[in-house]
Amino acid sequence: MGATLKKKGFEPSITLIDVEFLMKGFRQGILIHTTIEEACDFVDWLNENPAFKTYQKEVKNKFDNKFFTFNDYKKKKSITINKDEVKWMEVPFYLDKSEEEVEFKFLRFR
């Protein structure tokens, strides 16, 4: 299930969203306040998207290892996630639906 929004006024590099994780061996989840763009980068990283891997050189290092570092803009710190240690997660991301619209979806793993 997702929501459709108009692209006009939509700024993925500055709009903040909440990303949630629960790591193996922990009872309390991790809530990260990051940008939509960074959440989409994370989804591409998880899916090992070859088009995105070659898109930005500085992002290539994220694809070559099992760790992804998020910037938490509300807490003003970085949080690193190990792909193999994720017990569950909920990550919102968007897809281009048309020239005028984007569709928000949730990547859930439990």
Secondary structure, DSSP 8 states (H G I E B T S, - for coil): --EEEESTT--TTT-EEEEEEEETT-SS-EEEEEEHHHHHHHHHHHTT-HHHHTT-HHHHHHHTSSEEEEEETTTTEEEEEEGGGEEEEEEEEEEE-SSSEEEEEEEEE-
